[in-house]
Amino acid sequence: MLDDHYFMKQALQEAQKAYEKGEVPVGAVVVSQGRIIARAHNLTETLNDVTAHAEMQAVTAAANLLGGKYLTDCTLYVTLEPCIMCAGALGWSQISRIVYGASDERRGYSEFAPKSLHPKTQISKGILADECLTLIKDFFKSRR
């Protein structure tokens, strides 16, 4: 049976791709009916686009695949707590569930805009948090 740890490991693989491209290593996958329908990682540097966060890329890909803008009955797995921008987009998508690894005390939605998500969206946090945080810390250490 595929569980939250399995899907977060898939998001971590996406984060590793971002790391290798010199992007802040955040990865995301969208799951519907037990299968991954979208994979993405940060592309802000590659696309020279501040909105090209992993979550935004994953939501767009999933909506395109499903043929509609709502992601009800979908779960987003993301290695870092969504920022305010991403949380707003996720709220508009009406995604059913968000699972994130590491909390983001500086830019995470829960500190600054906790009501930005859809009221029915369920949140699970801390899944493989240590692995997610280690990848981000290693990235920034290598940049200094």
ABEGO torsion letter per residue (X at the ends): XBBAAAAAAAAAAAAAAAAAAGBBBBBBBBBBGGBBABBBBBAAAAAGBAAABAAAAAAAAAAAAAGBABABGBBBBBABBBBAAAAAAAAAAGBABBBBBBBBAAABAAAABAAABBAABBBBBGBGAAAAAAAAAAAAAAAX
